Amino acid sequence: GIYGIIGTYTGIPIRGAIANARVIGVFVGGLLGGPFVGTLSGLIAGGHRYLIDIGGFTAFSCALSTFTEGIMAGFLKKEIDKSENKVLFAFVTGMVAEVWQMLIILTFSKPFSAAFELVKIIGIPMILANGLGIAVCISIIHSVMKDLERAEAFQAQLALKIANKTLKYFRRGLNEETALEVVNIINDMTGVKAVAITDKEKILAHVGLGQAHHLAGSPIRTSLTKEVIQTGKYVIANSKAEIDCENPECELKSAIIIPLMEGDKVVGTLKMYKDQENSITKVESALALGLGQLFSTQLELSKIDYQSELLAKSELKALQAQINPHFLFNAINTIVSLIRTQPGNARRLLIHLSNYFRNNLQETSNEVNLHMEIENIKSYLEIEKARFGDKLNVIYDIPENIDCTLPPLLLQPLVENAVKHGIFEKIDGGTVEIRAIDKAKETELIVRDDGVGMSQELLSTLLDEEASTGIGLKNVNNRLKTMYGEKYGLIIESELGYGTTVKMRIPKKERRIAV
């Protein structure tokens, strides 16, 4: 509306009328802002045109045409948004709007002869000039918007690149070591003069200008950083005084301070500095805010990872605690019965029993070599074979050169399940086969028995959390999914009277993704 009024005052008086550029501001406003903006702009500029020349022979017609052109432009917003060539669209529709104005002048201005003479003089120049003016304005605004979009796209791309490079560090939590790696990456990839990360009490890392006195490990002293930690809201400091560094020689003069969150709790801050006052741009602010959100998400994920690791460890301890005491009593009784008749065999079984319990009950690393797990399984099976003799047969098909690591006590419960619920429930016993197949992306481990098997009804609910059976299998299934992802759960096939096959897949180390 204001631009329309300016267009009126800059016009040229001709035969009691004004050749003007009033429509440019009104029409551009409608094209960009829609019906409300177009109507209001037309009302303001048109009303002004009428009031400055009440009774003039074109006062009403010019006011009416300005108002209707604003409405027309507003309803054309959707069309220009869809148009591939917005400048050409603006030029053509602008000329059409000016033709409309000439028609209104001819219709409502009296006498008609004076109106006709006026239109002959101003018609073509105003149609072309205002159409061109509208097109130029749209071109300039469109160009500025494109530049902003490019800047935003670059900022988003840069934020994602930084996030991608820092992901592996934040997954290890927020500490001086990870913070130093992160601030170095940000400092190298952005145009800021210094970058710092703090926790809630101290500086974890500072790189760039001021690093000689903004030392890692020193307590937070600036009031702005404390404010961000307290409120959880970002702050921009536009001067050295606002930054309030204790060192009078400090060269840092502008800063943006972003809270780092874990859920709804502030755990630290990200600070980006420049060496000129009032120099934090909107693009840099958006970048810093984006990084703050991405880093907060990464910290939340690291917390989830840690909780998953604790869960996996607690499940392992629960599994270790579940070792059946009956197995121990039966093994001891078997060994005692062999001491007099087969002392050598008794000694061998005692060593197996010792190895079995040592491996199962000791604190162990997150993963063990497959061959170590197999040795432990062999100790268990040797004791069971001593008890049941020919009723239990075992086949091992484990390539010597296979390179596979897996969580401890992952394969053993499958073997125990096959022996107890597959073979020993069969009158004449059977065979347990343990296989490992080396594939390009993973190692497939298979435990197969030719025991009693199970019904399809039982099989379909075996791994359900609510089911009371298959606790050991459910535990293994949950651990697999926690370690490697949902698609790595157990695969169980069984047929009543013919046996059961249980398969698990362990991804190669280089292909594992943290979940």
N, C-alpha and C positions, 0 to 999 in steps of 0.2 A: 504494500500500500504506500509506504513512504517513497519507494523508488518510483512509483507511479506519479506521486505528487511532484517529485523532482523532475520527472519527464514532462509534466505540464509546464512548470516554470522555465524550463530550458527550450520550450517550443518557440516557434516563429509566428507572430500574428499575421494573418492573411484574411482580408475581407471580412472582418468581424469574427473570425474563428482563429484557432491555433493549430498549426501543423506541428505535431508533437510526437514524442516517443513514450507517452504515458503507458501504452499497452505492454511495453517490454517487461517492466517489473511485475505487473499484474499477471501476465501470461506465463512468465517463467515461474512465478510463485505457484500458480495453479498446476503446471506440469510437474513440478517437483513435490509439492505438498498435498495435492489432491483437492477434492471439492471444497472442504472447509477453508483451506488457505486461499484457494482461487476466489471463492465467493466473498470472503472477508476483504481480501486485497482489492477486488473490484468495487466493493461497497465503499471502502475508504477513498480510493483514488477517484472513483466516479462521483461520490458525494462531494469531494473537494472541488472537482471540476465544475459541478453545478453551482456550488455556493460562491465561488469567486466571480461568477458571471451570471447571476440570476437575471433572467429575462433576455440574455444573449440568444441570438437566433440558432446557435448550435449547442447551447448549454445543456439542454435536456437530452438531445440525441447523443452527444458525446458522453454524458454521464451514463445513459442507458447502455450504450455500446460497450463502455469500459466494464460495467457491471456484468453484462452478459458474456463478454469475452473471458472474464475471470472464471465464471461458472463453466464455460466451454472448456477452458484449459484444465480445470480441476477434474472433469470427467474424462479427459484424455490422458490422465496420469497412467492408468493401467496399460494403455496402448503404447505410450512412449517407453514404459518399463520393459515391454515385450519386444520393442523394435530393435532390429540389429543395427540400424543407422540412426541414432538418436538425433544427430545434428540435422540431417536431411528431414526427418520427421518434424522437428521444431521449425525449420524454415518453411516447409509447406503449410503446416497448420497455422503458423504465424501469419502467413500471407492470406490464408482463408479467413482468419479472424479479422484482418484489416479490410478485406472485401466486405465482410459482414458489417463492419463499422460504416463503410461508405454507403451501404444499402440503408442502414438506419438513419444516417444523415439525410439521404434523399427522401426517406419516408416521413420523418418527423420534423425536419427543419423547414420553416416557411419564411419567405416565399420559396417555392420549388425552384424557380429560375436561379435565385441566388445560391441555393444549395447545389444545383447542378453545375453552375460555374465554379463553385468552390471545389467540388469533387473532381472536376476536370483538371484543376491546378494541382491539388494535393494528393489525389487518388493514387496514381502510379508510384510517385516518390515515397509516399508513406507505406504503401503495400510492400514495396521492395525493401525500403530501409528498415522498417520495423520487423519484417520477416527475417532479414539478415541479422538485425540486432538480437532478436530472440535466439536465432541459431548460434550466434557467437557466444552469448551468455551460457547457453546449454553446453556448448563445446568446452568453454573454460571450466565450468562447474564439473562437467563429466571428466575432464582431464585431471582436475584436482582430486576427485573421488577415486579415479583409477590409481593415482599416485598414492593415496592413502591406503587403498586396497593392497597395492604392491608392498607398501611399507609394513602393513599388518601381516601380509603373507610371509614376508621376509622375517619379521619378528617371530611369527609362529613357527616357521621352519627352523630358525636359529634356536628357539626354546626347545624344540623337539630334539635337535642335534645335541644340545647341551645335556638334556635329560637322558638321552641315549648313552652319552659318554659317562655320565655320573651315576647311572643306575647301579652298576656293580659296586660302587663305593657306598651309596646310601643303604644298599641291602645289608651292609655290615654295621648299620647303626650310625648314630651321630657322636663322633669323638674327634680328637685332634688329628688323628691320622687321616680319617676319611674326609674331614672338613678341608684339610690342606690340599688334598687331591682335587676336590670339587672347586675350591676358589681359584686354583691354578687354571683349571679348564675354563671357567667363566672369564677370568682375566684375559686369557689368550684369545677367546672367541668373541669378545665384545669390545666396544670402544671406551669402556669406563677406565678410570685411572687407578682404582683400587677396589678390591672385593674382600669382604669379611664374613665369617660365620661365627655365631656365638651360641652357647647354650643359654640357660636361664641365669647363669651366674658369672661366666667368664668368656673371654675371647678364645675360640678354638683355633682359628686361623685367620691371618690377614696377609694379603699379597698386594703389592703395588705401592703407591705413594703412602708414606706414613708407616711402613712396616717396621721401621727402626724403633718406633716407640709404641705402636699398637701391637704389643707382643702377645703371642699365644700363651694362654695360661693366666694372663693378667685379668683382674676382675672388671666387670662392666661398670663404667663410671658415668657415661653420658645419660642424661635424663630422658632423651628421646628413645634410646634403646630400651630403657626400663619401662617407659610408657607403652611401647609396642608389646613388650612381654606381658605387661599388666592388662592391657585392653584387648590384645589380639587383633589390632587394626594397624594397617601400614601408615607410615609417616614419611613426608618429603621435607627435607631441610634445604632451604634455598640460600643459606649463607653460612659463613664460617661461625658466626655467633650462634646460629641455631644448632649447628653440629656440637659446639661447646667442648671441643677437645682441650685437655689440660695443657698440651704443649703449644706454646705461642708460635712456634715455627711450623706448625702443621700446615701442609699445603692443601688439605681437603676442604672444599668450600661448598659443595652440594652433595646431598645424599638421599637415597631412598632406602628405607628400612622396612623389611617385609617379615611378618611372623612366620615361623615354621611350626606346623601343627602336627600332632598325632591325634586324630579324631577331633575332639573339641578342646584339646589341651595344647597350650603353647609350650614348645620344648626348646625354642631357640629363635634366632633371627638370621636373615640374609641381608647383608648391607652392600650397596653398590655406590661408589663415590666418584665425583668428578672434581676437577681443579678450578672450575669457574663457577661463580655464583649464578643462581637461577638457570642452570644449564641441564637439569634433568628434563628431557623431552617426554612428550606423551608416548612416543614409541618405546623409549627406555623404561618408562613407568609400566607400560603394558608388558614389556619383556620381563621386568623384575617380578611383577605380580604373577605372570604365567609360570615363571621359574619357581616362585614360592609355592604355588599350588601343586606343581609337578613334584617338587622336592618333598612336600608334605605327604603326597600320595606315596612316594617311594619310602618315606620313613614309616608310614602306616603299614606298607607291605613288609618292611623289614621286621616290624613288630609281629605281624602275622606269621612270617617265616619262623621267627624265634619261638612263638607259641606252638607252631606245628612241630618244631624240633623237640620242644619239651614234651609235647603230647606223645610223639613217637618214642622218646626215651621212657616215658612213664608206662607206655604200652609194653615196651620191651621188658621193663622191670616186672610188670604184672605177669608177663608171659614166663619170665624166669621163676617167679614165685609159684606159678601153677604146675611146676614139675611134679608129676604124680608120685607121692610118697610110696605108693604100692609098688612102683617100679623099683625103687631103692630096696624095699624089703624083699621083694621077689629075687632081685639080683643077688643080694647078700645070701639069701637061702640057697640059691643055685651054686654060688661060689663055695659055701660051707659044705654042701653035699659033694663037691668035687675035690675038696682038699685032700682026703685020704686016698681016694681011688685014682684021681687024675690031678696031682698037685701042679704039674706044668700048665695044664689047661686052666686050673683055678687061678694061678698066678697071672696068666695072660688076660683072663676076664677081669681080674682085680685092677690091672693096669688100664683096661678099657673103661671100667667104671670110674676110675680116678680121672681119666682124660675127659670123660663125658661130663662129670660134674664140674670140673675145673673150667671147661670151655663154656658151660651153660651159666655158671654163677658168677664168673669174674666180670669186673667192669671191662668193657671192650670198646673199641672204636666204633664210629658210625657204620663202617662197612668192613667186611672181611672178604678174603679171597675165596672163590668158590671151592677150591681144592681143600682149604681149611674146613669149610662147612661140611664137605663130603667126608673128611676124616672123622669129624665129630659124629656124623650120622653112622659111619661104619662102626664106631665104638658102641653106639646104641644097638645097632642091628646084631653085632656079634653077641651081645649079652642076651638079646631076645632069641637068637638062634640056639644058644646054649640051653635055654629053657625048653624050647619047643622042637629042637632037632630038625628033622627033615620036613616038618610042617611049614617051615619058612625058607624060601629060596630068594636070593637077591641077585639082580643083574645090574651092573654098573656100566653105563655107556657115556663116559666123560672124557672127551679128548684131552690129552696131556697139554697141548699147546693152547687151550682155550684161556682167554684172559677176561675174567668176569669178576667183578666185586659186587657184593650185595649186603643188605643189612643182616646182622647176625640173627639166628633163630628164625629165619624166614622160610627156608626149605625144610628144615627138620620137622616142624609140625605136620607138614603134608605127608612125610614118610611115616611118622607115628600114627597119623590118621589112617593111612593105608594098611598098616600092620594091625592096629587094634580093631578097626571097624570093617576092614575088608577081608584080611587073611584069617585072623584068629576066630572069626565068627563062621568060617567055613570048616566043615568037619575034617576034610583032608588037606586043609591049608592051601597054600598057593605061592605065587611069585610076585615080588615087588620089583619093578624096573625103574631105575633112576637114570634119566638121559639129559644131556645138555647139547643143544644145537647152536652152533655159532652162525649168526646171520649178519648181514651187512650193517644193520642199524641196531640190533639188539641180540641178546642171548635168550634162547627159549629153554626153559627148564621144565621137564615133564616127569611126573611121578604117576606110574601106571600100576594097578594091581588087577589080578584076575580073581578077586574075592567075590563076596556076595552081591556087590553093587547096591543100587537103591532105586526106588520107584521114581517116576518122573514127577509125581506130586511132591515128594520130599525134596528132590533135586531143585524144583522151581522155587522153593522157599528157603533153601539151605543158607544163603548169604543174607537173608532179610534180617535187619537189626532186631525185629521183634521175635524172631524165631528162637526157641530155646535150645535147638540142636546146632551142631557145627560151630561152637564157640571158637575153637582154635582156627578153623578156616576163616571165619569172619575177621578175627584178629589179623591174620596174614593179609586178607583182602584189603582191610582198612589201611594197614601199613604200606602196602604197595601203592594205593591211591594217594596217600599222604606224601610219599616220597617222590612219585613219578607222574602223578596225574590220574584223572578218572579213567582214561582208556587202558590203564595198565592193571586193572583188577584181575582176579583169578578167572580162569575158564575151566569149567567143570563139566565133564561128560560121564554119564553112567547108565548102565543097563542092568536091571534087576537079574541077578544070577550069573552075570558075566564080568562084573568088575567096574572099576572107576578109573578115569584118567583126569588128572589135575594139571593144568598148564599155567605157567607164569612167564611173563616177559620182562627182562631186565634191560633197559636201554643202555647202549654204549655210553661211556662217560661223556664223550664230546657232544652227544646229542641230548643230554639231560637238560631239562628246563626246570628251574625252581618253581614250586607251586605253593 
